[in-house]
Every structure is written in structure tokens, then in C-alpha cells.
């Protein structure tokens, strides 16, 4: 129900239960009865005698002055509320920051200190790891254990142990075992050089060489050939493991960088060392387990030829066949092979060469046993000989280029070619030739013999003349080079003067790996008048040998030099084999033959500077 305000007429809600209760009008504020009756009587609280209150309250629109107030927009109220709340929150945050600012700064400082400590700790760990990887901390003795000395009847060299397909191999240079029938691998203590274990009497014919060994060796006029050899030593694994030998690892050739630091390991010859105590003759005159450091100067690659690693590591005689190891990875980068020399035989600084070690895998996996190479030489010897004067077969031999240079020098000194023959030694490796002196009035005679194959050692065993023996011999152990001798008065180094018609017999023998073998060779005889002036072979006749005549040697007869340079290093040409940092010569070499041509051992550098590959 509704009723109207008695003052302004505005309707308001009424209820019977609200009778007698005063309800204020929402429009004018006047009091009305809750049930819609007459307005309730207002209590008179005035003092007695006071003027009674007016019957109508003083309220309502009559008291509104000016424009009626507008109703407030609720959105404005909400915005004002949010602004007030945000302001209060900001004031609280500011007060809190002010109260805990010191603690926050302390926490931040502690965080910075903790970060700095973490950086120092991590950096220190990296530094320790870096310093621990430097070569100075390498225990080289562990690697030297895998680097045995190679001992032969001709001298000593170096080798090293690798493992391929679960099989142990001994690797070295071919020229270390060349000319020998068997070798010993001597494993020595890196501390005192004492023998820990010896692999005795390894037959050289069991060594493997590169599949292209013969092909490249015969055609390498610059001396760059696959001078590598390897033999299985798997049967000695228990003994090698017992003394602590661990195989060395081969570095890929692509990983060998110019400028990388390297260390060469080997058993170098030195007059300062004499460790032959207790019968250890193999160590006499050796600085066993020596190290030589340097850089990789260059890596030289050529199509169809072995890859060479040039290094400044100044290793010397006796280190041939040893490993050239990278300092950072401790892998084998190369096999120490040879060094370039000056004309006086001294080594050229920074010109040492190693064969890239990765090529060793081609030897152990696909290599040719030297026994098979021996068969190839025999097969070539069995080919029919050319008709005399029809085919100059010798000019097709790889060994012939240096031989021509010797002949040119001899011709300049007055020597004339008077006899020439291409022949083959028999199954025992023996050949024999007869020569009758052509020149009248007394001549000097020289004999040269040249093997067809670079792997053949050819010796002029002896020259005899009718009832005279000991006219000359050349037992040079160098392979693939000419043997050269001038006929002398027996028992002296004085050139003999031979009369026309005097006959000499020349005995030749051919060897492969110190074993006699049938092989093809060239032999020539040269003569020159004994009255020749100053010459390579002597200035004046000193003896006369004719049919039935006895040699005579005048008092004070001068000694002379050979009629030609050493055949192992012809002048003005590259050597037929690289002038390797060769094997160390034996401590007690055999006595030289009574010949005017000094024997050239593998430890003697060539007299001329080799061509740089």
C-alpha cells in the first residue's frame, strides 16, 4: 500500500503493522504515519511556558537555494575510489622501502660478492684444466716405452708400436732394415737405457712395405718414396704388456697443421754416450730415448707420391723410423725419415722430413711382404736380355740417371769407355766378367757396376789379373747405387798401370735384404793413359802390370783418391735414395777393403746436397 506525504504529497510505502511509527518522506523529510494515517504527534519537550513548535517542520524545497544539485556519476565515484586506493598503496610501499632500505642494500651487496666468487671459482677450474693439458705435464716415458731400438748388423735405428684391428705392429723405415737379413727390436728403460725386453731375429723378409713401394721407388728420381716397413709383433703382446708398452695412436694427415708443436722420439748416435756395460753393445755410442722438439714447417703433398711432413725438430742419426708426435693430441704425425744436408755433409737447419704416419695403415693393411718383392726382382731377372747394340736397356733403369753423371765426370778426366755389358747374376747372385786391356803404352783401369733395381745391393767382390789377386773390390752396402773401383797394385791404394792385352777378371755379387739373389745389372770398364796429368786417379804411373810381370811399387808412392765421386751420391744430381737420417752405424765396422773407393755406410751423409722434394 502507498500513501502520500502530508507535507509534499510524495508517495511512500505503508503497512498496517507500521501504524503509529514515523516514516520520513524521501522527498521533503516530513514525518508520516507508517500505516498512512495522520502524522504522529511530535513530543513536546519544551519547557513550560515555552512557545509551542510549529505544526509543520521547516524543511522541503522551500529551503533550496539556487540550482538543484545534480546526481553524482557512479563511474566518477569508482575512479576517485581507485585513485585513493592507489595513492594509499603507494604511500605504504614508500614507507616500507624507507623502513627496509638498509637490509635490501645488504642483500644486493651479498649477491654481488657471491657472483664474483662464483666467477673466480669457475675460472680457476678452467685454468687448472688448461695448465694440466700443457705438454710440460706429459709423462713422455710412457710413450717412449713404445719406441724400441732397431738393431741390425749394419747399425741401429728406431721403431714404434701401433695397433690396428687388434693386432700389434712394429713400424720403422725401410732403409733401417735394408741390406739386413734380420733385425732385433730392443725395448729399453727410458730412465737408464737398460734392456727390458728384446724381440730377437725378426726376418726382414717378413716386413711389409707399401703396395706401391717398388713402383714409386723405381720412378722417384727426387728420392721421395714410401720408405716405410712394418711387421706384426702380435705374438709378443703378453711380454710387451708386462713391461708397460701401450701402442701409439696415428693422427689423421688432415689434422696435421702447419705451426703445430711436435716432438721426435728416437735413439740418437752420440759420442758422449757409452752404455755398453754388461755386454750391451747395441747401446754403445747412443743417447737412447732422446726427445727433439720443434714445429711442423710444412705438409707437402703430391699426386702419386707419399705425403711429407717438414719439421724443425732437429733429430739426428739413429732416429730414423721413430715417431714424430703432436704435443697437443700426443698422436703420431709422421715417421722420422731423412734430413737435407749441405755439400760438406752437415745438416741443414729446419729441413728434416717425416713421412705422414697415416700412410702406415696402407702398409699394415694392404702392404706387400718383402718376400714378394724378392720374387718380383727374380722375375725381372728372368726376362730375356737384349741383343748387344740393339737396345740400350740400361737407359730405362731408374738407377741409370746418376750413373750417367759419373760417366760424364770420368770422361772429363780422360777416361774412355772400353767395355760394356748387361748381364744377370746366377741363382747364387754371382756374376763374372773378363776384360782385356785395349790401350797401348800402359793404362789405368776403372770398373763400374750398376744394379737395375733400387732395392739391390751390388758389390764388386774382387778384381784379379792373371796371377795377381787383390787388384780391387767395392763392398759398399748402399742399395740401388753403382759400385765403382779403380784397379790398384795389390795390397796398396796405388793405381796400377796395365799393359795392352793384360786380362782382368771381375766378380760381381747381388743381394736383396743381405741374401744373394739373381738380378740384372750393367757393368762397364774404362781406361785412360797412365801418362795423364793431374787426374782423379793419380798423376803418374807407379807400377807396370803386364803378362807375366810382377808389380813394383816405388818408394814413397803417393796415395790417391777414387776415380769417381762416391756412387751413392753422384754430383749435380738428386740421390737415388733420400739421404735419410740414417741408421746409426755399428760400433765396430768391418775393415774397409783395399780399394781406392772408400766405403759409404748408411750413417755417412752424401757428399752433395739432395734435391728438396
C-alpha positions in Angstrom: 0.0 0.0 0.0 1.0 3.6 -0.6 0.1 6.9 0.9 1.0 10.5 0.3 3.2 12.6 2.4 1.0 15.1 4.4 3.6 17.8 3.7 4.6 17.4 0.0 2.3 14.8 -1.3 5.1 12.4 -2.3 4.0 8.8 -2.2 5.6 6.4 0.2 5.1 2.7 1.1 2.8 1.9 4.1 1.9 -1.2 6.0 -0.7 -2.0 8.7 2.0 -3.3 11.0 3.8 0.1 10.8 0.8 2.0 12.3 2.0 4.6 14.8 5.6 4.6 13.6 7.1 7.8 12.0 8.3 7.4 8.4 10.4 10.2 6.9 9.4 11.3 3.5 12.2 10.7 1.0 11.3 13.9 -0.8 10.8 16.5 1.9 11.8 14.7 5.0 8.5 15.3 6.9 7.4 12.5 9.2 4.4 10.5 8.2 2.5 7.6 9.9 3.7 4.2 8.8 0.2 2.9 8.1 -0.9 6.0 6.1 -2.7 7.7 8.9 -2.3 11.3 10.1 1.2 12.3 11.0 2.2 11.4 14.5 2.1 13.9 17.2 5.6 15.2 18.0 6.5 15.1 21.6 6.7 18.5 23.3 10.0 18.7 25.0 9.9 22.4 25.6 9.9 23.8 29.0 6.6 25.0 30.5 5.5 28.4 29.2 7.6 28.0 26.0 6.1 28.8 22.7 4.8 25.7 21.0 6.7 24.4 17.9 5.1 25.0 14.6 2.9 22.2 13.3 5.0 21.7 10.1 8.7 21.1 10.1 10.9 23.7 8.4 12.1 21.6 5.6 11.5 20.8 1.9 12.0 22.6 -1.3 11.1 26.0 0.2 14.6 26.0 1.7 16.6 25.1 -1.5 18.7 28.0 -2.6 19.9 28.2 -6.2 20.1 25.3 -8.8 19.1 21.9 -7.6 22.3 19.6 -7.1 23.0 17.0 -9.8 23.1 13.3 -9.0 26.8 12.0 -9.0 28.0 9.7 -11.8 28.9 6.3 -10.3 31.9 5.9 -12.7 33.4 9.1 -11.3 32.9 7.7 -7.8 34.7 4.5 -8.8 37.6 6.3 -10.4 38.0 8.5 -7.4 38.0 5.4 -5.2 40.7 3.6 -7.2 42.8 6.8 -7.2 42.5 7.0 -3.5 43.4 3.3 -3.0 46.4 3.5 -5.4 47.7 6.6 -3.5 47.4 4.8 -0.2 49.2 1.7 -1.6 52.0 3.9 -3.0 52.3 5.6 0.3 52.5 2.2 2.1 55.2 1.0 -0.4 57.2 4.1 0.1 57.0 3.7 3.9 58.1 0.1 3.6 61.0 0.8 1.4 62.1 3.5 3.8 61.9 1.1 6.6 63.8 -1.8 5.0 66.2 0.0 2.6 69.3 -0.9 4.6 68.5 -4.6 4.5 67.9 -4.5 0.8 71.2 -2.9 0.1 73.0 -5.5 2.2 71.3 -8.3 0.3 72.3 -6.8 -3.0 75.9 -6.4 -1.8 76.0 -10.1 -0.7 74.7 -11.1 -4.1 77.4 -9.3 -6.0 80.1 -10.8 -3.7 78.6 -14.3 -4.3 78.7 -13.8 -8.1 82.3 -12.6 -8.0 83.3 -15.7 -6.0 81.5 -18.0 -8.5 83.4 -16.4 -11.4 86.7 -16.9 -9.6 86.0 -20.5 -8.8 84.8 -21.4 -12.3 87.7 -19.5 -13.9 90.2 -21.3 -11.5 88.8 -24.7 -12.5 89.3 -23.8 -16.2 92.8 -22.6 -15.5 93.7 -25.7 -13.7 92.4 -27.8 -16.5 94.2 -25.8 -19.1 97.5 -26.0 -17.2 97.0 -29.7 -16.8 96.8 -30.2 -20.5 100.1 -28.5 -21.3 102.9 -30.7 -22.8 105.1 -29.9 -19.8 102.9 -32.2 -17.8 103.2 -35.1 -20.3 104.9 -38.2 -19.0 107.0 -38.9 -22.1 108.4 -42.1 -20.5 105.0 -43.8 -21.1 105.3 -43.1 -24.8 109.0 -43.9 -25.0 108.2 -47.4 -23.8 106.5 -48.0 -27.2 109.6 -46.8 -29.1 112.2 -49.6 -29.4 115.7 -49.5 -30.8 116.1 -51.4 -34.1 119.4 -53.2 -34.0 121.0 -54.8 -37.2 124.4 -56.0 -38.2 124.8 -52.7 -40.1 123.8 -50.3 -37.3 120.8 -49.2 -35.3 117.6 -47.2 -35.9 114.3 -46.6 -34.2 110.7 -48.0 -34.5 107.4 -47.7 -32.7 104.4 -49.9 -31.8 100.9 -49.3 -33.1 97.7 -51.4 -33.0 95.4 -51.9 -36.0 92.4 -54.3 -35.9 93.5 -55.8 -32.6 97.0 -56.6 -33.9 100.3 -55.1 -32.7 102.7 -53.8 -35.4 106.3 -52.7 -35.3 106.8 -49.7 -37.7 110.1 -48.3 -39.0 111.7 -47.0 -42.2 112.6 -49.5 -44.9 116.1 -48.1 -45.1 116.6 -49.1 -41.4 116.3 -52.8 -42.3 117.6 -52.5 -45.8 120.6 -54.7 -46.5 120.0 -56.9 -43.5 118.7 -60.5 -43.1 117.2 -60.0 -39.6 116.7 -57.3 -37.0 116.2 -57.1 -33.2 113.6 -54.8 -31.6 115.1 -53.8 -28.2 112.8 -52.2 -25.7 114.8 -50.1 -23.2 114.0 -48.3 -20.0 113.5 -44.6 -20.5 115.4 -43.8 -17.3 118.6 -45.8 -17.6 118.6 -47.4 -21.1 118.6 -50.9 -19.7 117.1 -53.6 -21.8 113.6 -54.6 -20.6 112.7 -56.9 -23.5 114.1 -57.9 -26.8 112.2 -59.3 -29.8 115.1 -61.2 -31.4 116.0 -62.1 -35.0 112.9 -60.8 -36.9 113.4 -61.9 -40.5 113.4 -58.8 -42.7 111.6 -60.7 -45.5 108.5 -60.8 -43.2 108.3 -57.0 -43.1 105.6 -55.4 -45.3 106.2 -52.4 -47.5 103.8 -50.0 -49.2 101.7 -51.6 -52.1 103.4 -49.0 -54.4 106.8 -49.4 -52.8 108.6 -50.9 -55.9 106.7 -48.7 -58.4 107.4 -45.4 -56.6 111.0 -46.4 -55.6 112.0 -47.2 -59.1 110.5 -44.0 -60.5 111.3 -41.5 -57.8 114.1 -39.5 -59.2 113.7 -36.9 -56.4 114.2 -39.5 -53.7 110.7 -39.3 -52.4 109.4 -42.8 -51.9 107.4 -44.9 -49.5 110.3 -45.6 -47.1 108.1 -47.5 -44.7 108.2 -51.0 -43.3 106.0 -52.8 -40.7 105.9 -56.3 -39.2 103.4 -57.9 -36.9 104.6 -58.5 -33.3 101.2 -59.7 -32.0 102.7 -62.9 -30.7 104.8 -60.8 -28.2 101.8 -58.9 -26.8 101.9 -60.6 -23.3 105.6 -59.6 -22.9 105.1 -56.1 -24.2 102.1 -55.5 -21.9 104.0 -56.8 -19.0 106.7 -54.2 -19.4 104.1 -51.4 -19.9 104.1 -50.9 -23.6 101.0 -49.1 -24.9 100.5 -48.7 -28.7 100.8 -45.2 -30.1 97.9 -43.6 -31.9 98.2 -42.4 -35.5 97.0 -38.8 -36.3 94.9 -38.3 -39.5 97.0 -36.5 -42.1 94.3 -33.9 -42.4 94.8 -32.9 -38.7 98.4 -32.0 -39.2 98.5 -28.2 -39.1 101.4 -26.1 -40.1 102.8 -24.5 -36.9 101.8 -27.3 -34.6 104.3 -28.2 -32.0 105.8 -31.7 -32.4 108.3 -33.9 -30.6 110.6 -36.5 -32.3 111.5 -39.6 -30.3 114.4 -41.9 -31.1 117.7 -43.4 -30.2 120.3 -41.0 -31.5 124.0 -41.6 -32.1 126.3 -39.7 -29.8 130.0 -39.9 -28.9 129.1 -38.6 -25.5 127.4 -41.9 -24.5 128.9 -45.3 -24.0 126.3 -47.5 -22.4 127.9 -50.8 -23.5 128.2 -52.1 -19.9 127.4 -55.7 -19.2 127.8 -56.6 -22.9 125.1 -54.2 -24.1 126.9 -53.4 -27.4 123.7 -52.2 -29.1 123.6 -49.2 -26.7 127.3 -48.2 -27.2 127.6 -44.6 -28.6 123.8 -44.0 -28.3 121.7 -41.4 -26.4 118.8 -43.8 -26.0 115.3 -42.4 -25.7 116.1 -38.8 -26.8 113.5 -36.1 -27.5 113.7 -33.3 -30.1 111.0 -30.6 -30.2 110.1 -28.3 -33.0 107.2 -27.2 -35.3 105.5 -28.5 -38.3 107.2 -26.3 -41.0 105.0 -27.6 -43.9 103.0 -30.5 -45.1 104.0 -31.4 -48.7 101.5 -33.4 -50.7 101.9 -34.5 -54.4 99.8 -36.7 -56.6 101.1 -40.3 -56.7 103.8 -39.7 -54.1 104.0 -40.0 -50.3 103.0 -37.1 -48.1 105.9 -35.4 -46.4 105.9 -33.5 -43.1 108.7 -31.0 -42.9 109.7 -30.1 -39.3 112.2 -28.0 -37.4 112.6 -30.8 -34.8 116.4 -31.4 -35.1 116.5 -35.2 -34.7 119.7 -36.8 -35.9 121.3 -40.1 -36.9 119.7 -43.1 -35.3 116.2 -41.6 -35.1 115.1 -42.9 -38.5 111.9 -44.9 -38.2 110.9 -43.2 -34.9 107.6 -41.3 -34.3 107.1 -37.6 -34.8 104.3 -36.8 -32.2 101.9 -33.9 -31.9 102.3 -32.2 -28.5 98.6 -31.4 -28.1 97.0 -34.7 -29.0 100.0 -37.0 -28.4 99.3 -38.7 -31.7 101.9 -39.8 -34.3 102.0 -37.3 -37.1 104.9 -38.7 -39.0 107.7 -41.3 -39.3 111.2 -39.7 -39.0 112.9 -40.4 -42.3 115.6 -38.1 -43.5 117.2 -34.7 -43.4 118.7 -32.4 -46.0 122.4 -31.8 -45.9 124.9 -29.2 -47.2 127.7 -30.1 -49.6 130.1 -30.7 -46.7 127.7 -33.2 -45.2 126.4 -31.0 -42.4 122.7 -31.0 -41.7 120.6 -28.1 -43.0 118.7 -26.4 -40.2 114.9 -26.9 -40.3 115.0 -29.3 -43.1 114.0 -32.6 -41.5 111.3 -34.7 -43.2 109.0 -37.4 -41.9 106.5 -39.5 -43.9 102.9 -38.8 -42.8 102.1 -41.6 -40.4 98.6 -42.2 -41.7 100.3 -43.9 -44.7 101.4 -46.7 -42.3 97.9 -48.1 -42.4 98.3 -48.7 -46.1 101.4 -50.8 -45.3 99.9 -52.9 -42.5 96.5 -53.5 -44.2 97.4 -53.8 -47.9 101.2 -53.9 -47.9 103.5 -56.3 -49.9 105.8 -58.6 -47.9 109.4 -58.2 -48.8 109.4 -61.8 -49.7 107.1 -61.0 -52.6 109.3 -58.0 -53.6 112.1 -60.5 -53.8 110.0 -62.6 -56.2 109.4 -59.6 -58.4 113.1 -59.0 -58.7 113.8 -62.6 -59.6 111.0 -62.4 -62.2 112.6 -59.4 -63.8 115.9 -61.1 -63.9 114.4 -64.0 -65.8 113.4 -61.8 -68.8 115.4 -62.3 -72.0 118.4 -60.0 -72.3 118.5 -57.6 -75.2 120.8 -58.1 -78.2 124.1 -56.3 -77.8 124.0 -52.9 -79.5 120.3 -53.2 -80.4 118.5 -51.9 -77.3 120.1 -49.7 -74.7 118.1 -51.3 -71.8 120.1 -49.6 -69.1 118.8 -46.1 -70.1 115.3 -47.2 -69.0 116.5 -48.1 -65.5 115.6 -45.8 -62.6 119.2 -46.2 -61.3 120.8 -45.0 -64.6 120.4 -41.2 -64.2 123.1 -40.9 -61.5 125.3 -43.4 -63.3 125.4 -41.1 -66.4 126.7 -38.2 -64.3 129.5 -40.4 -63.0 130.4 -41.3 -66.6 130.4 -37.6 -67.7 132.9 -36.7 -64.9 135.1 -39.6 -65.8 135.2 -38.6 -69.4 136.2 -35.1 -68.5 139.2 -36.6 -66.6 140.3 -38.6 -69.7 138.6 -41.9 -69.1 137.3 -43.8 -72.1 134.6 -46.4 -72.2 136.2 -49.6 -73.5 133.8 -52.4 -72.3 130.1 -52.6 -71.6 127.7 -55.4 -70.9 124.2 -56.0 -69.5 124.1 -59.3 -67.6 122.3 -61.3 -64.9 123.8 -62.9 -61.8 123.0 -66.6 -61.3 120.8 -68.2 -58.7 123.6 -67.7 -56.1 123.7 -64.0 -57.0 127.1 -64.3 -58.7 128.3 -62.8 -62.0 131.8 -62.9 -63.6 133.3 -60.9 -66.4 136.6 -60.8 -68.3 138.3 -57.7 -69.8 141.4 -57.5 -71.9 143.2 -54.1 -71.8 142.9 -52.3 -75.1 145.2 -49.3 -74.6 148.8 -49.4 -75.6 151.7 -48.0 -73.6 150.2 -48.6 -70.2 146.8 -47.5 -68.9 144.9 -47.1 -65.7 141.6 -49.1 -65.5 138.4 -48.4 -63.6 135.3 -50.7 -63.2 131.7 -49.6 -62.6 128.7 -51.9 -62.0 125.1 -50.8 -61.6 122.0 -52.8 -60.4 118.8 -52.4 -62.3 116.6 -52.2 -59.2 116.9 -49.7 -56.4 116.4 -52.5 -53.9 119.5 -54.4 -55.0 122.9 -54.2 -53.2 125.6 -54.9 -55.8 129.2 -55.5 -54.8 132.3 -55.8 -56.9 133.6 -58.7 -54.8 137.1 -58.9 -56.3 139.2 -58.0 -59.3 142.0 -60.4 -60.2 144.6 -60.3 -63.0 146.2 -63.5 -64.2 148.5 -64.4 -61.3 147.6 -61.2 -59.3 144.9 -61.0 -56.7 143.6 -58.2 -54.7 143.5 -55.6 -57.5 140.4 -54.0 -56.0 136.9 -54.5 -54.6 133.9 -52.4 -53.5 131.6 -53.9 -50.9 129.6 -50.8 -50.3 126.3 -51.8 -48.7 124.3 -49.0 -50.3 121.3 -50.2 -52.3 120.4 -49.2 -55.9 123.7 -47.4 -56.5 126.8 -48.0 -58.6 129.8 -49.8 -57.3 133.0 -48.1 -58.5 136.6 -49.2 -58.2 140.0 -48.4 -59.8 142.4 -51.2 -60.4 145.3 -50.9 -57.9 148.6 -52.5 -57.2 147.8 -55.4 -54.9 147.8 -54.5 -51.2 148.1 -50.8 -51.9 145.9 -47.9 -52.9 148.2 -47.0 -55.8 146.7 -47.1 -59.3 148.1 -50.0 -61.3 149.4 -49.4 -64.8 148.2 -52.2 -67.0 149.8 -53.2 -70.3 147.9 -53.9 -73.5 146.5 -57.4 -73.6 146.5 -57.8 -69.8 143.4 -59.7 -68.7 141.4 -58.9 -65.6 138.5 -60.9 -64.0 135.7 -59.1 -62.3 133.5 -60.9 -59.8 130.1 -59.3 -59.0 127.5 -60.3 -56.5 123.9 -59.1 -55.9 121.9 -59.2 -52.7 118.4 -58.3 -51.5 118.0 -58.0 -47.7 121.5 -59.4 -47.3 120.5 -62.6 -49.1 122.0 -63.5 -52.5 119.5 -63.1 -55.4 119.6 -63.3 -59.2 119.4 -59.8 -60.6 120.0 -57.8 -63.7 123.0 -55.3 -63.8 125.2 -53.2 -66.0 129.0 -53.4 -66.0 131.4 -51.0 -67.8 135.2 -50.8 -67.9 137.0 -47.6 -68.5 140.7 -46.9 -69.4 142.9 -43.8 -69.6 146.5 -43.3 -70.5 148.8 -43.6 -67.5 150.6 -40.5 -68.6 147.6 -38.3 -67.9 148.3 -35.2 -65.8 146.6 -34.4 -62.6 143.5 -36.5 -62.5 141.1 -38.1 -60.1 143.1 -41.4 -60.3 146.6 -40.2 -59.8 149.2 -38.1 -61.6 151.8 -40.6 -62.9 152.2 -44.3 -63.5 153.5 -46.0 -60.4 153.5 -49.7 -61.4 153.5 -51.8 -64.5 151.4 -55.0 -64.9 151.7 -57.0 -68.0 151.6 -60.6 -69.0 153.9 -62.4 -66.5 155.2 -59.1 -65.0 155.3 -58.6 -61.2 154.1 -55.3 -59.8 156.5 -52.9 -58.5 155.9 -50.0 -56.1 158.5 -47.2 -56.0 159.4 -45.8 -52.6 157.1 -43.0 -51.4 154.4 -43.7 -53.9 151.6 -41.3 -53.2 148.1 -42.4 -52.1 145.4 -41.4 -54.5 141.7 -40.8 -54.4 139.0 -42.8 -56.3 138.4 -42.2 -60.0 134.9 -41.0 -59.3 132.8 -39.5 -56.6 131.1 -41.9 -54.3 128.4 -43.6 -56.4 125.8 -43.3 -53.7 125.7 -39.5 -54.3 126.5 -38.6 -57.9 127.5 -34.9 -58.3 124.9 -32.5 -59.5 122.0 -35.0 -59.2 119.5 -35.9 -56.7 120.4 -39.1 -54.8 118.7 -42.3 -55.8 117.5 -42.7 -52.2 116.7 -40.0 -49.7 119.7 -39.0 -47.5 117.8 -40.3 -44.5 118.6 -39.5 -41.0 120.0 -43.0 -41.3 120.6 -45.8 -39.0 123.4 -45.5 -36.6 126.5 -47.3 -37.9 127.8 -50.3 -35.9 130.3 -49.5 -33.2 133.0 -51.7 -34.8 132.5 -51.6 -38.6 134.3 -54.1 -40.8 137.7 -53.1 -42.1 137.5 -51.3 -45.4 138.6 -53.3 -48.5 141.9 -52.4 -50.1 140.3 -50.1 -52.6 140.6 -46.6 -53.7 136.9 -46.1 -53.3 136.0 -45.5 -49.6 133.1 -47.5 -48.4 130.0 -45.4 -47.8 127.9 -46.6 -44.8 124.3 -45.6 -44.2 125.5 -43.3 -41.5 127.6 -41.2 -43.8 125.8 -38.2 -45.4 126.0 -37.9 -49.1 128.7 -35.5 -50.5 126.2 -33.4 -52.3 123.1 -31.6 -51.3 120.0 -33.5 -52.2 117.1 -32.1 -54.1 114.3 -30.8 -51.9 111.2 -32.8 -52.6 
